[in-house]
Amino acid sequence: MEPEVVVVGGGFAGLAAARVLARFGVPYLLVDARNHHLFQPLLYQVATGFLEAPAVAHPLRSLVKGGRFLLARVEAVDLKGRYLLLAGGERLPYRRLIVATGSRPHPLGIPGAAAYTYPLKTLEDALRIRYALLYRLEEAARRGAPFRVLVVGGGPTGVELAGAMAEFLRHVLPRDYPEVPKAQVALLEAGERLLPSFSPGLARYALGALERLGVEVRFGAKVAEVFPRGICLQGGARLAGDLILWAVGVKGNALVGLPVDPRGRVPTDPCLRLSQHPEVYVVGDLNGLSWPQLAPVALEQGRHAAFNLVRTMRGKEPLPFRYRDRGQLAVIGRNRAVAQIGDLGFYGLPAWLLWALVHLAELVGFRNRLLVLLDWAYTYFFREPGVRVLLGGPMPGTFLGEGPLILPAPPRRGPEEPS
């Protein structure tokens, strides 16, 4: 039977839409190039070895209730013909469509950024970072040289990455890499403060927490060019780095055939529909309205689009989307976090506990919640973080072990990554 709705993308927005459609008994088909839903807010912990890949990935087929799943890569959409073009040339017709293909890292036109930095957007990215981190540490140990990590971007992702890297190196270096004399993490922010979407007081706390972890924070550090082992800033200053992490700049991951703005996002009406094709909804990071590209926004837009589809199928008018801000959280390290909920802001252990509870609650699947909870508890009470990936094991882009089978996209090797 042909589905009433095709949903492209199994991330936060797409999965939220599918669940609403299932609740109303609307047949749907969920299409994704990967067979797992990824909990992106905890990816940085996979990259630094605090969590394993199965803890943040859940098989999509087990989540598809009341609909069907198709593992396929959608290359383009024909809006007039109402069909999707899949990789390999197959056409997939649709009656109504929800596009939730998210965003992808954007090098912002900076020379060398795409080739020599490591973004953090997918599970493959997290495993590449972990593999590269350990490989470069082994190189530094062989040379007896200091080790330095550069993190570009002072938003929540950059702050969390820098804090996790600093904690990892602080505990792992003396125990496992005594040949490395010292290690340093530097966070580069082009603006004048960290976490611009948080209050100034919380931003100052985050800065102090990072500095207590030994992170060097540089403001006004605008990247002009990236090299294999370093960065050149505007003004001519050069910074050496063994590992360069890219935590700034994303662009909408639009399908060919959709209208896009300069940010790569798709303009829609307030009801999340294409103005000339009201049977097509665009949600999540890809939506071109002024809402921030955050997981809570994607969840609400996915639900809202599905509710609007149900309304139109029943002959009712769709409703404009209004976002109910549930607040923001960012963790800086053990017992250190910041939380902004409306005009209320708090930090330290209370914010860290709230961060942990919210992330456990939002994880998909009881098994994943249990894995993360046990891993956090074991790390917190019994040991410090350690190396969990052995060089010579699976290359980035593959996954072996217990848990859901993860079919990755074809791996992309950086110029400096070992063959």
TAJO-V406220 format. One record per residue. RES is the residue in one small letter. SS is DSSP state (hx for helix, st for strand, lp for the rest). PSI is psi in whole degrees, 0 to 359 (* if undefined). D_FIRST is the distance of its C-alpha to the first C-alpha in Angstrom with 1 decimal. Layout:
BEGIN
res: [RES & RES]
ss: [SS & SS]
psi: [PSI & PSI]
d_first: [D_FIRST & D_FIRST]
END
This chain:
BEGIN
res: [m & e & p & e & v & v & v & v & g & g & g & f & a & g & l & a & a & a & r & v & l & a & r & f & g & v & p & y & l & l & v & d & a & r & n & h & h & l & f & q & p & l & l & y & q & v & a & t & g & f & l & e & a & p & a & v & a & h & p & l & r & s & l & v & k & g & g & r & f & l & l & a & r & v & e & a & v & d & l & k & g & r & y & l & l & l & a & g & g & e & r & l & p & y & r & r & l & i & v & a & t & g & s & r & p & h & p & l & g & i & p & g & a & a & a & y & t & y & p & l & k & t & l & e & d & a & l & r & i & r & y & a & l & l & y & r & l & e & e & a & a & r & r & g & a & p & f & r & v & l & v & v & g & g & g & p & t & g & v & e & l & a & g & a & m & a & e & f & l & r & h & v & l & p & r & d & y & p & e & v & p & k & a & q & v & a & l & l & e & a & g & e & r & l & l & p & s & f & s & p & g & l & a & r & y & a & l & g & a & l & e & r & l & g & v & e & v & r & f & g & a & k & v & a & e & v & f & p & r & g & i & c & l & q & g & g & a & r & l & a & g & d & l & i & l & w & a & v & g & v & k & g & n & a & l & v & g & l & p & v & d & p & r & g & r & v & p & t & d & p & c & l & r & l & s & q & h & p & e & v & y & v & v & g & d & l & n & g & l & s & w & p & q & l & a & p & v & a & l & e & q & g & r & h & a & a & f & n & l & v & r & t & m & r & g & k & e & p & l & p & f & r & y & r & d & r & g & q & l & a & v & i & g & r & n & r & a & v & a & q & i & g & d & l & g & f & y & g & l & p & a & w & l & l & w & a & l & v & h & l & a & e & l & v & g & f & r & n & r & l & l & v & l & l & d & w & a & y & t & y & f & f & r & e & p & g & v & r & v & l & l & g & g & p & m & p & g & t & f & l & g & e & g & p & l & i & l & p & a & p & p & r & r & g & p & e & e & p & s]
ss: [lp & lp & lp & lp & st & st & st & st & lp & lp & lp & hx & hx & hx & hx & hx & hx & hx & hx & hx & hx & hx & hx & lp & lp & lp & lp & st & st & st & st & st & lp & lp & lp & st & st & st & lp & hx & hx & hx & hx & hx & hx & hx & hx & lp & lp & lp & lp & lp & hx & hx & hx & hx & st & st & st & lp & lp & lp & lp & lp & lp & lp & lp & st & st & st & st & lp & lp & st & st & st & st & st & lp & lp & lp & lp & st & st & st & st & lp & lp & lp & lp & st & st & st & lp & lp & st & st & st & st & lp & lp & lp & st & st & st & lp & lp & lp & lp & lp & st & lp & hx & hx & hx & hx & lp & st & st & lp & lp & lp & hx & hx & hx & hx & hx & hx & hx & hx & hx & hx & hx & hx & hx & hx & hx & hx & hx & hx & hx & hx & hx & lp & lp & lp & st & st & st & st & st & st & lp & lp & lp & hx & hx & hx & hx & hx & hx & hx & hx & hx & hx & hx & hx & hx & hx & hx & hx & hx & hx & hx & hx & hx & lp & lp & lp & lp & lp & lp & st & st & st & st & st & st & st & lp & lp & lp & lp & lp & lp & lp & lp & lp & lp & hx & hx & hx & hx & hx & hx & hx & hx & hx & hx & hx & hx & hx & lp & lp & lp & st & st & st & st & lp & lp & lp & st & st & st & st & st & lp & lp & st & st & st & st & lp & lp & lp & lp & st & st & st & lp & lp & st & st & st & st & lp & lp & lp & st & st & st & lp & lp & lp & st & lp & lp & lp & lp & lp & lp & lp & lp & lp & st & lp & lp & lp & lp & lp & lp & st & lp & lp & lp & lp & lp & lp & st & st & st & lp & hx & hx & hx & st & lp & lp & lp & lp & lp & lp & lp & hx & hx & hx & hx & hx & hx & hx & hx & hx & hx & hx & hx & hx & hx & hx & hx & hx & hx & hx & lp & lp & lp & lp & lp & lp & lp & lp & lp & lp & lp & lp & lp & lp & st & st & st & st & st & st & lp & lp & st & st & st & st & st & st & lp & lp & st & st & st & st & lp & hx & hx & hx & hx & hx & hx & hx & hx & hx & hx & hx & hx & hx & hx & lp & lp & lp & hx & hx & hx & hx & hx & hx & hx & hx & hx & hx & hx & hx & hx & hx & hx & hx & hx & lp & lp & lp & lp & lp & lp & lp & lp & lp & lp & lp & lp & lp & lp & lp & lp & lp & lp & lp & lp & lp & lp & lp & lp & lp & lp & lp & lp & lp & lp & lp & lp & lp & lp & lp & lp & lp]
psi: [133 & 131 & 151 & 325 & 138 & 128 & 122 & 112 & 124 & 29 & 203 & 311 & 314 & 317 & 322 & 319 & 317 & 322 & 323 & 318 & 319 & 322 & 327 & 7 & 27 & 120 & 134 & 162 & 122 & 124 & 131 & 150 & 346 & 156 & 18 & 148 & 134 & 130 & 89 & 328 & 340 & 13 & 324 & 333 & 332 & 319 & 326 & 6 & 6 & 332 & 156 & 160 & 318 & 339 & 338 & 7 & 139 & 134 & 130 & 325 & 326 & 347 & 346 & 102 & 129 & 10 & 193 & 160 & 141 & 121 & 105 & 153 & 123 & 122 & 324 & 167 & 137 & 105 & 323 & 317 & 349 & 56 & 155 & 142 & 117 & 159 & 131 & 352 & 355 & 144 & 137 & 107 & 156 & 155 & 312 & 149 & 136 & 119 & 120 & 56 & 1 & 210 & 171 & 159 & 145 & 122 & 358 & 24 & 11 & 124 & 131 & 350 & 318 & 328 & 326 & 4 & 164 & 110 & 172 & 91 & 331 & 170 & 324 & 321 & 316 & 318 & 325 & 318 & 316 & 316 & 314 & 321 & 311 & 323 & 316 & 328 & 319 & 321 & 315 & 321 & 321 & 323 & 346 & 34 & 156 & 160 & 136 & 135 & 132 & 128 & 121 & 117 & 123 & 25 & 189 & 317 & 315 & 318 & 315 & 320 & 314 & 317 & 317 & 319 & 318 & 317 & 317 & 309 & 324 & 321 & 327 & 323 & 307 & 329 & 314 & 340 & 62 & 343 & 340 & 113 & 324 & 163 & 150 & 145 & 129 & 131 & 122 & 122 & 127 & 333 & 197 & 356 & 164 & 164 & 65 & 339 & 355 & 167 & 155 & 325 & 318 & 325 & 321 & 322 & 316 & 319 & 313 & 321 & 319 & 317 & 325 & 334 & 356 & 11 & 130 & 119 & 126 & 126 & 158 & 22 & 85 & 122 & 129 & 325 & 149 & 136 & 171 & 327 & 37 & 179 & 143 & 125 & 157 & 130 & 345 & 349 & 141 & 136 & 130 & 146 & 131 & 332 & 127 & 116 & 133 & 107 & 35 & 138 & 112 & 158 & 143 & 137 & 69 & 147 & 147 & 133 & 346 & 144 & 139 & 152 & 179 & 340 & 1 & 10 & 159 & 120 & 136 & 170 & 174 & 342 & 6 & 19 & 155 & 134 & 323 & 350 & 80 & 352 & 357 & 124 & 142 & 125 & 165 & 208 & 337 & 339 & 136 & 3 & 174 & 11 & 148 & 154 & 77 & 155 & 317 & 323 & 316 & 317 & 313 & 322 & 321 & 315 & 316 & 317 & 318 & 318 & 318 & 321 & 316 & 319 & 314 & 326 & 336 & 10 & 15 & 160 & 142 & 160 & 144 & 150 & 133 & 126 & 130 & 104 & 118 & 4 & 177 & 149 & 145 & 132 & 141 & 345 & 187 & 125 & 12 & 122 & 168 & 146 & 131 & 114 & 101 & 232 & 356 & 129 & 140 & 168 & 177 & 212 & 317 & 318 & 323 & 318 & 319 & 317 & 314 & 316 & 316 & 316 & 323 & 319 & 325 & 343 & 142 & 123 & 134 & 321 & 317 & 318 & 317 & 317 & 311 & 316 & 314 & 320 & 315 & 315 & 317 & 316 & 319 & 318 & 332 & 338 & 166 & 163 & 148 & 179 & 125 & 3 & 129 & 132 & 143 & 352 & 202 & 140 & 156 & 142 & 357 & 164 & 130 & 146 & 185 & 161 & 192 & 143 & 128 & 118 & 104 & 165 & 163 & 130 & 148 & 122 & 136 & 164 & 332 & 3 & 140 & 146 & *]
d_first: [0.0 & 3.8 & 6.3 & 9.1 & 11.7 & 12.6 & 15.8 & 18.2 & 20.8 & 21.2 & 24.7 & 26.1 & 24.5 & 21.0 & 21.0 & 22.6 & 20.0 & 17.2 & 19.3 & 19.7 & 16.1 & 15.6 & 18.7 & 17.4 & 14.1 & 12.2 & 8.9 & 10.1 & 10.6 & 14.3 & 15.9 & 19.5 & 22.1 & 23.4 & 22.0 & 24.3 & 25.0 & 28.7 & 31.3 & 33.3 & 36.3 & 37.6 & 37.2 & 40.9 & 41.7 & 39.8 & 41.7 & 45.0 & 44.4 & 44.3 & 40.7 & 38.6 & 35.3 & 33.2 & 34.6 & 32.8 & 29.5 & 26.7 & 23.6 & 20.5 & 18.2 & 20.4 & 20.1 & 16.3 & 15.8 & 12.9 & 10.9 & 10.6 & 13.4 & 14.1 & 17.8 & 18.6 & 21.3 & 20.4 & 23.4 & 23.0 & 21.1 & 21.4 & 21.7 & 22.2 & 19.5 & 17.0 & 16.0 & 17.2 & 19.4 & 19.2 & 22.3 & 22.7 & 21.5 & 17.7 & 16.0 & 13.0 & 12.1 & 11.9 & 12.5 & 14.7 & 16.3 & 18.6 & 21.0 & 23.0 & 24.6 & 27.9 & 31.3 & 33.4 & 37.1 & 39.2 & 42.7 & 44.0 & 45.6 & 48.2 & 49.4 & 48.6 & 46.3 & 43.1 & 45.0 & 47.2 & 45.6 & 43.0 & 40.4 & 38.4 & 34.8 & 32.8 & 33.3 & 34.6 & 37.1 & 38.4 & 38.9 & 40.6 & 43.0 & 43.8 & 44.5 & 46.6 & 48.5 & 49.6 & 50.4 & 52.5 & 54.3 & 55.2 & 56.6 & 58.6 & 59.9 & 61.0 & 62.9 & 64.2 & 63.0 & 61.6 & 57.9 & 56.3 & 52.8 & 52.1 & 49.3 & 48.6 & 47.4 & 48.7 & 45.6 & 43.9 & 42.5 & 45.8 & 47.8 & 45.7 & 45.8 & 49.5 & 50.3 & 48.2 & 49.9 & 53.3 & 52.8 & 51.5 & 54.5 & 57.0 & 56.2 & 55.2 & 57.9 & 61.0 & 59.5 & 57.5 & 58.9 & 62.7 & 63.3 & 61.7 & 64.5 & 62.3 & 58.9 & 57.9 & 54.9 & 55.2 & 52.8 & 53.0 & 52.2 & 52.7 & 53.4 & 56.1 & 54.4 & 51.5 & 48.4 & 48.8 & 46.2 & 48.3 & 51.6 & 54.7 & 56.0 & 53.0 & 53.1 & 56.7 & 55.9 & 53.2 & 55.8 & 58.4 & 56.0 & 55.1 & 58.8 & 59.7 & 57.2 & 59.1 & 56.6 & 58.4 & 56.8 & 57.6 & 57.0 & 57.1 & 55.9 & 53.9 & 52.7 & 53.8 & 52.9 & 51.6 & 53.2 & 52.4 & 54.6 & 55.2 & 54.8 & 56.9 & 57.1 & 58.0 & 61.8 & 62.1 & 61.9 & 60.3 & 58.8 & 58.2 & 55.2 & 54.0 & 50.4 & 49.1 & 46.1 & 44.3 & 43.3 & 43.4 & 41.2 & 37.4 & 35.4 & 32.0 & 29.5 & 27.9 & 25.3 & 26.9 & 26.2 & 26.7 & 30.1 & 32.4 & 35.8 & 38.6 & 37.3 & 34.0 & 32.3 & 30.1 & 31.7 & 29.7 & 30.7 & 31.8 & 28.3 & 27.0 & 25.3 & 26.2 & 28.6 & 27.4 & 23.7 & 23.1 & 19.4 & 20.4 & 22.1 & 24.4 & 25.6 & 28.0 & 30.6 & 29.1 & 29.6 & 32.7 & 34.2 & 37.4 & 36.1 & 37.1 & 34.8 & 34.8 & 32.3 & 32.9 & 32.2 & 28.9 & 27.8 & 28.8 & 27.2 & 23.8 & 24.0 & 25.3 & 22.7 & 19.9 & 22.1 & 22.7 & 19.0 & 18.7 & 22.0 & 21.0 & 17.8 & 20.4 & 22.8 & 25.2 & 26.9 & 26.2 & 29.1 & 31.1 & 31.0 & 34.1 & 34.8 & 36.6 & 38.8 & 38.9 & 41.5 & 42.0 & 43.2 & 44.7 & 46.3 & 49.4 & 50.2 & 51.1 & 52.0 & 51.8 & 49.1 & 48.9 & 46.8 & 46.6 & 45.2 & 46.1 & 49.8 & 50.2 & 50.8 & 51.9 & 52.3 & 53.5 & 52.5 & 50.9 & 48.6 & 47.9 & 47.0 & 44.7 & 43.0 & 42.5 & 41.1 & 38.7 & 37.3 & 37.0 & 35.1 & 32.7 & 31.9 & 28.4 & 28.7 & 31.7 & 32.5 & 32.9 & 35.1 & 37.2 & 37.7 & 38.8 & 41.0 & 42.7 & 43.2 & 44.7 & 46.9 & 48.2 & 49.0 & 50.6 & 52.8 & 53.6 & 53.4 & 53.2 & 50.3 & 50.6 & 49.3 & 46.2 & 45.3 & 47.5 & 48.0 & 47.1 & 43.9 & 40.4 & 40.4 & 38.7 & 34.9 & 34.6 & 34.5 & 35.8 & 36.3 & 34.9 & 31.9 & 28.4 & 27.9 & 28.1 & 26.9 & 29.0 & 29.0 & 31.7 & 35.0 & 37.5 & 41.1 & 43.8 & 47.0 & 49.0 & 46.5 & 47.7 & 46.2]
END
